[in-house]
Amino acid sequence: MEREPCDRNERQGDRGDRREDAHRLAQGLLAQDSKDDALKRYKNQNFVTKYLASKTGWYRSYLVNLFAVTANLGLQLTNAALNEDVYHDLRDYSAKGDAAAPEQVKERMKVWRQNLTAEAAAAYPPPPFEELEQTAVNSFHVENSTGAYWALDGLHLPLGKKIPVYRGQIAQGPLRTFNMASGVAVVEYNQRDQQLEIYFYSNNYLQVFDPMIPDLPPPILYTSALPGEDASSIVPDTRSNSIMQAPSVPLKALYDRYTAIFPDYDYLFRDPAGLCTDEQRRQWALAFQRLDYAKFIHGHGEKPSQIEVLDLVRQMTNAIDCSTSYLQAQVRHSNFYDLMEALGWAHFIMETPSNETTLATAYKHWNEFTYLYPGADPANSEIKPSPRSEAARALLF
């Protein structure tokens, strides 16, 4: 993995004299490589190939999940982007000056507010969902070191304070990517629009492109100084891969095994009603309740047994039937359940409370968006019920 420093006055990956791979970082969301490759492969599959793919799909997904969990790829990628020095640096920086946001950030927030509000108003009405192409899921982590905290009624965020935050994201298309960003968030309340505004400044950004597409840039970590800090404040990079110190023959054999099986480009786009019944949802809800995710998430403490690993992988694979709307790309047949999807899926499952895993993962309205544009009245917008609503719980328990 390469590491690129960024001057604090430059946008990450946007220097005119940077190599082509950094240009792809800035323009990556416009690239179509993964979608084009998938649609070409899907078109070239004949009836027999598609039939075999449909019949071996569960087994292939199981092997993909087993590889992702056994190799602990999620933790490897996290370690590539973050280490304890980065965490400590963020916490120390956020606590400075009673955690108040620096003037540099306040000025940038004003610029963003003015420009984005105008652009959003000019773009109204928003395009229909069918015209969207970019599909991504992410996990946004908020630290409580400067006043943020969770309660039964939701997340409480201090206004005008620096909050250490971390975000991991996987895009299913049109270019499949994994990226992780860390930095600080500042939250303000817009009295005029009666909305919370969250400004996120990332000074550490890892980008990993689709490993199945040849000739894409290698993984790169970009880093810069935090707002108001000098470039000399950047934490020296001393991290190393503590998970896999040498090539693994069993993992290579597992990888070769699942990549030899035809991918099913139809599976994630089949009618959800035909894949998942309410009875299945209830079964998966009870199965997830007895799993101890802490053994899999943390790199310390009690390790899961081999039986527990296999049980988790089996439940992960079974539950995909009820979660295709969460995992599918927007363009039909442009992705299938593979390593990128498995990383996001495993992360999603393990970071939800075990008694609510199925409520979140099997939510039926993931792709039913509500646009709240400037000046819109939320009371006149069709807001879908929360995954934690009583109606959703009644279907499972």
KEMI-814326 format. One line per 10 residues: number of its first residue (from 0); their letters; for each residue x, y, z of C-alpha. Coordinates in pm, 1 decimal. Layout:
% KEMI-814326
NUM = A = X Y Z ~ ... $
***
This chain:
% KEMI-814326
0 = MEREPCDRNE = 0.0 0.0 0.0 ~ 127.4 345.0 -88.7 ~ 105.0 650.1 135.7 ~ 66.0 1003.3 0.5 ~ 102.1 1315.9 219.0 ~ -123.7 1610.1 135.8 ~ -51.1 1972.7 214.2 ~ -321.8 2109.6 440.8 ~ -412.7 2376.3 183.4 ~ -482.5 2119.5 -85.8 $
10 = RQGDRGDRRE = -782.0 1895.8 -129.3 ~ -694.0 1530.3 -88.6 ~ -618.7 1365.7 -423.4 ~ -681.7 1685.8 -622.7 ~ -334.4 1824.8 -701.7 ~ -267.1 1904.9 -1064.9 ~ 80.0 1749.5 -1051.7 ~ -35.1 1427.9 -879.2 ~ -10.2 1092.5 -1057.3 ~ -300.4 945.2 -1252.2 $
20 = DAHRLAQGLL = -396.2 716.8 -963.6 ~ -473.0 1019.4 -745.8 ~ -676.6 1161.6 -1030.6 ~ -879.2 840.3 -1019.3 ~ -930.7 897.1 -646.9 ~ -1093.1 1234.0 -712.9 ~ -1287.4 1106.1 -1014.0 ~ -1346.4 752.5 -887.5 ~ -1720.2 787.2 -831.1 ~ -1764.6 866.5 -1200.2 $
30 = AQDSKDDALK = -1575.8 557.8 -1319.3 ~ -1780.7 266.5 -1452.4 ~ -1519.6 -11.1 -1443.6 ~ -1697.1 -254.4 -1209.8 ~ -2039.4 -206.0 -1364.3 ~ -1911.2 -244.7 -1721.1 ~ -1714.1 -556.8 -1630.5 ~ -2011.3 -717.8 -1453.2 ~ -2259.6 -643.6 -1732.0 ~ -2016.8 -783.0 -1989.6 $
40 = RYKNQNFVTK = -1965.8 -1102.4 -1790.1 ~ -2339.7 -1136.6 -1730.0 ~ -2411.6 -1099.1 -2100.5 ~ -2156.6 -1368.5 -2183.1 ~ -2309.5 -1622.0 -1942.9 ~ -2523.4 -1878.8 -2124.5 ~ -2829.5 -2056.8 -1985.6 ~ -2629.4 -2346.4 -1842.0 ~ -2381.4 -2115.8 -1668.4 ~ -2661.5 -1909.0 -1513.1 $
50 = YLASKTGWYR = -2837.1 -2225.7 -1398.8 ~ -2521.9 -2363.0 -1235.3 ~ -2455.2 -2024.5 -1073.1 ~ -2805.5 -2019.9 -923.2 ~ -2769.3 -2372.8 -784.8 ~ -2424.6 -2317.6 -633.4 ~ -2489.4 -1959.9 -518.0 ~ -2536.3 -2035.7 -146.9 ~ -2219.5 -2245.3 -137.1 ~ -2017.8 -1974.1 -313.1 $
60 = SYLVNLFAVT = -2149.6 -1705.6 -77.2 ~ -2065.0 -1928.4 218.3 ~ -1705.4 -1967.6 99.1 ~ -1674.9 -1592.5 37.3 ~ -1797.9 -1521.7 391.2 ~ -1568.3 -1787.2 535.6 ~ -1269.8 -1632.8 356.9 ~ -1359.5 -1278.8 471.8 ~ -1407.8 -1381.4 835.6 ~ -1113.9 -1623.9 858.6 $
70 = ANLGLQLTNA = -867.2 -1383.9 694.0 ~ -1013.7 -1102.4 907.9 ~ -997.9 -867.1 611.7 ~ -1209.5 -603.8 784.8 ~ -955.4 -567.7 1064.4 ~ -667.8 -571.7 815.7 ~ -820.2 -279.8 625.9 ~ -896.4 -93.7 948.6 ~ -536.9 -137.3 1064.5 ~ -416.9 -8.4 727.5 $
80 = ALNEDVYHDL = -610.2 315.9 778.3 ~ -601.1 364.8 1155.4 ~ -379.7 280.2 1450.6 ~ -366.9 384.6 1813.7 ~ -148.5 686.2 1731.5 ~ -415.9 815.3 1493.6 ~ -689.9 763.9 1753.0 ~ -492.1 941.4 2026.1 ~ -396.4 1227.6 1794.7 ~ -762.6 1286.2 1705.1 $
90 = RDYSAKGDAA = -874.1 1277.5 2066.7 ~ -601.8 1517.9 2179.8 ~ -674.8 1756.3 1894.0 ~ -1050.0 1749.1 1955.4 ~ -1008.6 1827.5 2326.1 ~ -794.7 2139.2 2262.5 ~ -953.2 2474.6 2347.1 ~ -1247.4 2318.1 2528.9 ~ -1320.6 2126.7 2205.4 ~ -1438.7 2446.4 2031.5 $
100 = APEQVKERMK = -1427.6 2439.0 1649.8 ~ -1140.3 2649.6 1508.9 ~ -1219.9 2956.9 1300.3 ~ -1087.4 2783.7 987.5 ~ -1360.4 2520.5 1020.4 ~ -1631.9 2778.7 1092.9 ~ -1543.5 2969.0 776.3 ~ -1549.3 2652.7 568.8 ~ -1889.6 2563.5 712.0 ~ -2026.7 2900.8 601.3 $
110 = VWRQNLTAEA = -1896.5 2847.7 247.8 ~ -2042.6 2497.5 226.7 ~ -2377.4 2611.1 365.0 ~ -2410.6 2892.2 111.7 ~ -2297.2 2692.1 -190.2 ~ -2474.0 2364.1 -117.5 ~ -2803.4 2528.7 -31.0 ~ -2800.1 2717.3 -359.3 ~ -2701.7 2408.5 -558.5 ~ -2966.7 2193.4 -393.1 $
120 = AAAYPPPPFE = -3237.9 2448.6 -466.9 ~ -3124.6 2474.2 -830.6 ~ -3122.5 2093.9 -869.8 ~ -3480.9 2051.4 -747.0 ~ -3676.7 1838.6 -823.6 ~ -3436.4 1550.9 -752.0 ~ -3397.4 1277.5 -1012.7 ~ -3603.9 961.1 -967.3 ~ -3436.7 671.8 -790.4 ~ -3426.0 473.1 -1114.7 $
130 = ELEQTAVNSF = -3183.5 726.9 -1265.0 ~ -2926.8 698.7 -985.7 ~ -2616.3 488.3 -1045.1 ~ -2389.6 528.8 -741.1 ~ -2469.4 278.9 -465.8 ~ -2281.0 269.7 -135.2 ~ -2328.4 174.9 228.8 ~ -2128.8 314.7 517.2 ~ -2078.1 297.5 890.7 ~ -2024.6 626.8 1073.8 $
140 = HVENSTGAYW = -1865.7 602.4 1419.4 ~ -1890.8 887.3 1669.9 ~ -1664.4 905.6 1976.6 ~ -1790.3 1032.5 2311.3 ~ -1469.9 1204.0 2423.7 ~ -1602.7 1558.8 2368.3 ~ -1966.2 1528.9 2468.5 ~ -2142.9 1308.7 2214.2 ~ -2337.8 1018.2 2362.9 ~ -2606.0 761.6 2287.2 $
150 = ALDGLHLPLG = -2930.5 735.5 2482.9 ~ -3255.7 544.6 2439.9 ~ -3399.7 835.1 2243.8 ~ -3106.7 849.6 2000.3 ~ -2768.9 1012.4 1945.0 ~ -2692.3 1338.5 2127.5 ~ -2435.5 1565.4 1958.4 ~ -2279.5 1877.6 2113.1 ~ -2310.4 2187.8 1894.4 ~ -2000.1 2374.3 1783.8 $
160 = KKIPVYRGQI = -1759.5 2117.6 1931.1 ~ -1495.1 1905.5 1761.0 ~ -1604.4 1540.1 1764.0 ~ -1364.2 1256.9 1667.9 ~ -1533.5 1046.5 1397.1 ~ -1450.9 753.2 1170.7 ~ -1632.1 631.9 861.9 ~ -1597.0 313.9 659.3 ~ -1773.7 282.6 323.9 ~ -1819.9 22.1 54.0 $
170 = AQGPLRTFNM = -1955.7 118.8 -287.5 ~ -2123.3 -159.1 -485.4 ~ -2108.9 35.3 -811.5 ~ -2052.5 159.5 -1069.2 ~ -1694.6 133.2 -935.2 ~ -1667.0 -100.4 -638.9 ~ -1448.5 54.9 -371.4 ~ -1370.4 37.7 -3.2 ~ -1267.1 355.3 171.9 ~ -1212.0 463.8 528.6 $
180 = ASGVAVVEYN = -1192.4 820.9 653.2 ~ -1113.0 959.1 997.9 ~ -1115.7 1314.9 1125.6 ~ -1341.0 1553.1 1314.5 ~ -1704.8 1650.7 1277.8 ~ -1864.5 1977.6 1386.6 ~ -2241.8 1999.9 1424.8 ~ -2444.7 2320.6 1402.6 ~ -2817.4 2390.3 1407.0 ~ -2951.2 2586.9 1109.8 $
190 = QRDQQLEIYF = -3227.3 2792.4 1266.4 ~ -3370.0 2906.9 934.0 ~ -3409.9 2556.4 786.5 ~ -3454.8 2388.9 1127.9 ~ -3199.0 2125.4 1041.4 ~ -2878.9 1989.1 1190.6 ~ -2574.8 2047.6 971.4 ~ -2278.8 1812.5 1011.4 ~ -1940.8 1918.2 872.9 ~ -1690.0 1633.5 844.3 $
200 = YSNNYLQVFD = -1319.8 1710.7 794.0 ~ -1116.2 1400.9 711.9 ~ -739.2 1412.5 746.9 ~ -683.8 1038.5 697.0 ~ -831.5 863.3 392.8 ~ -776.6 506.6 269.1 ~ -900.8 413.9 -78.3 ~ -912.8 54.8 -210.2 ~ -1042.0 -10.3 -561.3 ~ -1215.5 -322.7 -691.6 $
210 = PMIPDLPPPI = -951.5 -600.0 -673.4 ~ -1126.8 -791.9 -953.0 ~ -1057.8 -521.0 -1212.1 ~ -704.7 -520.3 -1360.3 ~ -493.9 -204.4 -1398.3 ~ -670.1 -4.6 -1128.2 ~ -447.0 194.2 -888.5 ~ -317.9 10.3 -580.0 ~ -456.1 90.1 -232.7 ~ -342.5 433.4 -117.5 $
220 = LYTSALPGED = -359.7 612.8 216.7 ~ -380.1 992.1 202.8 ~ -309.6 1198.9 510.9 ~ -299.6 1568.7 594.2 ~ -281.8 1797.2 896.4 ~ -596.3 1868.4 1095.6 ~ -753.5 2218.6 1062.4 ~ -527.1 2484.3 1207.0 ~ -236.5 2244.4 1255.3 ~ 101.6 2246.9 1082.6 $
230 = ASSIVPDTRS = 207.8 1969.7 843.6 ~ 470.2 1865.3 1100.2 ~ 183.5 1750.6 1325.7 ~ 108.8 1453.0 1099.2 ~ 160.1 1132.4 1297.0 ~ 448.3 922.9 1156.1 ~ 329.2 602.6 993.2 ~ 455.4 304.8 1193.9 ~ 164.2 66.3 1138.0 ~ 213.1 -287.5 1007.8 $
240 = NSIMQAPSVP = -9.7 -580.2 920.6 ~ -48.1 -758.8 1252.0 ~ -306.0 -1006.9 1120.4 ~ -133.5 -1182.8 831.7 ~ 245.0 -1197.0 861.7 ~ 297.2 -1454.8 585.0 ~ 106.8 -1609.8 294.4 ~ -152.3 -1866.7 403.6 ~ -185.8 -2186.8 201.6 ~ -533.4 -2274.4 341.1 $
250 = LKALYDRYTA = -668.1 -1923.1 270.6 ~ -524.3 -1931.2 -82.1 ~ -695.9 -2266.1 -139.7 ~ -1023.3 -2123.6 -5.4 ~ -991.8 -1820.0 -233.4 ~ -920.3 -2039.1 -537.8 ~ -1219.0 -2255.5 -452.7 ~ -1481.4 -1980.9 -440.3 ~ -1343.3 -1786.6 -738.8 ~ -1372.4 -2106.9 -948.5 $
260 = IFPDYDYLFR = -1752.4 -2107.9 -898.1 ~ -1967.0 -1910.1 -1142.9 ~ -2100.2 -1586.0 -989.5 ~ -2478.2 -1539.3 -986.2 ~ -2554.0 -1192.9 -1126.2 ~ -2930.4 -1247.6 -1088.4 ~ -2945.2 -1335.9 -718.2 ~ -2933.3 -989.9 -556.8 ~ -3194.3 -861.2 -803.2 ~ -3459.3 -1132.3 -766.5 $
270 = DPAGLCTDEQ = -3797.3 -1047.5 -613.7 ~ -3732.7 -1020.8 -236.8 ~ -4075.0 -1165.8 -164.1 ~ -3968.8 -1488.0 -333.3 ~ -3638.7 -1508.0 -147.4 ~ -3738.3 -1424.1 209.9 ~ -4054.5 -1499.6 405.1 ~ -4162.6 -1357.1 739.5 ~ -4096.0 -1698.2 891.9 ~ -3735.5 -1684.0 768.1 $
280 = RRQWALAFQR = -3694.9 -1339.4 922.9 ~ -3813.0 -1476.0 1257.1 ~ -3571.7 -1770.2 1233.6 ~ -3273.3 -1544.4 1157.1 ~ -3371.1 -1303.6 1436.3 ~ -3358.8 -1585.3 1692.6 ~ -3035.5 -1724.2 1545.8 ~ -2855.3 -1389.9 1566.7 ~ -2964.0 -1337.4 1927.0 ~ -2743.2 -1620.0 2048.5 $
290 = LDYAKFIHGH = -2425.8 -1505.4 1869.4 ~ -2153.5 -1322.2 2062.7 ~ -2024.5 -1063.0 1816.4 ~ -1764.1 -921.4 2055.3 ~ -1542.3 -1223.1 1994.4 ~ -1525.9 -1139.1 1626.0 ~ -1505.6 -758.7 1639.9 ~ -1221.9 -700.1 1883.2 ~ -865.4 -813.5 1834.4 ~ -824.5 -885.5 2205.1 $
300 = GEKPSQIEVL = -1007.6 -1086.2 2466.0 ~ -1164.4 -1428.8 2415.0 ~ -1131.3 -1563.9 2062.6 ~ -1417.5 -1745.5 1887.1 ~ -1389.0 -2121.0 1850.7 ~ -1385.5 -2281.3 1507.1 ~ -1744.2 -2397.6 1560.9 ~ -1850.1 -2040.3 1647.2 ~ -1679.9 -1907.2 1333.1 ~ -1856.9 -2161.5 1113.7 $
310 = DLVRQMTNAI = -2188.5 -2088.3 1285.0 ~ -2151.5 -1714.3 1226.2 ~ -2059.1 -1768.6 861.6 ~ -2359.9 -1996.4 812.4 ~ -2598.1 -1741.6 965.0 ~ -2441.8 -1460.5 760.4 ~ -2499.4 -1663.1 444.4 ~ -2854.8 -1766.7 530.8 ~ -2959.2 -1409.0 606.2 ~ -2851.7 -1272.1 267.5 $
320 = DCSTSYLQAQ = -3187.5 -1386.6 125.6 ~ -3361.7 -1129.4 345.5 ~ -3120.0 -845.6 274.0 ~ -3069.3 -827.7 -101.7 ~ -3206.8 -471.4 -121.2 ~ -2924.5 -359.4 109.5 ~ -2650.9 -537.2 -87.2 ~ -2755.5 -477.7 -448.5 ~ -2613.7 -206.8 -674.2 ~ -2860.5 29.5 -835.8 $
330 = VRHSNFYDLM = -2794.9 -98.8 -1190.2 ~ -2941.8 -447.9 -1229.4 ~ -2694.8 -736.3 -1268.4 ~ -2397.6 -503.2 -1209.9 ~ -2285.2 -672.7 -889.1 ~ -2302.3 -1010.3 -720.1 ~ -2228.4 -1129.2 -368.2 ~ -1850.3 -1119.5 -351.2 ~ -1571.0 -1003.7 -123.3 ~ -1663.4 -632.7 -114.9 $
340 = EALGWAHFIM = -2023.8 -717.1 -30.9 ~ -1913.2 -970.3 231.0 ~ -1696.2 -712.7 410.0 ~ -1984.5 -467.1 434.6 ~ -2230.2 -740.3 528.4 ~ -2015.4 -884.5 807.4 ~ -1946.3 -536.6 946.2 ~ -2316.3 -446.4 941.2 ~ -2417.6 -765.7 1119.5 ~ -2149.6 -749.7 1388.1 $
350 = ETPSNETTLA = -2208.7 -383.8 1474.3 ~ -2581.9 -413.6 1537.5 ~ -2708.4 -530.7 1878.4 ~ -2773.4 -904.4 1846.2 ~ -3139.0 -863.7 1949.5 ~ -3189.8 -610.5 1668.0 ~ -2968.2 -750.5 1390.9 ~ -3253.0 -878.8 1176.8 ~ -3457.4 -562.8 1232.9 ~ -3181.2 -364.8 1061.4 $
360 = TAYKHWNEFT = -3042.5 -609.9 806.4 ~ -3381.6 -730.5 679.3 ~ -3534.0 -380.4 663.7 ~ -3759.6 -362.8 356.4 ~ -3719.6 6.2 271.1 ~ -3342.9 51.3 222.7 ~ -3386.5 168.3 -137.5 ~ -3692.9 386.1 -82.2 ~ -3543.5 732.4 -42.1 ~ -3706.7 1047.6 88.5 $
370 = YLYPGADPAN = -3558.7 1373.9 -39.2 ~ -3569.6 1663.7 205.8 ~ -3456.7 1954.3 -12.6 ~ -3416.8 2314.1 113.6 ~ -3755.8 2457.8 196.9 ~ -3933.1 2119.7 189.3 ~ -4191.7 2042.7 454.7 ~ -4102.7 1707.6 617.6 ~ -4467.3 1675.8 725.5 ~ -4565.6 1640.0 358.0 $
380 = SEIKPSPRSE = -4295.4 1382.9 281.4 ~ -4353.7 1009.4 298.2 ~ -4114.1 893.1 569.2 ~ -4077.5 515.4 589.6 ~ -4114.5 348.8 930.9 ~ -3798.8 296.2 1132.4 ~ -3644.6 -54.1 1137.6 ~ -3690.8 -35.0 1517.3 ~ -4062.8 49.2 1500.5 ~ -4317.7 -161.0 1685.9 $
390 = AARALLF = -4463.4 -274.7 1353.1 ~ -4124.5 -412.5 1247.6 ~ -4072.1 -585.4 1582.4 ~ -4415.2 -744.4 1566.4 ~ -4316.2 -934.5 1253.1 ~ -4018.7 -1094.6 1427.9 ~ -4107.3 -1146.6 1792.4 $
***
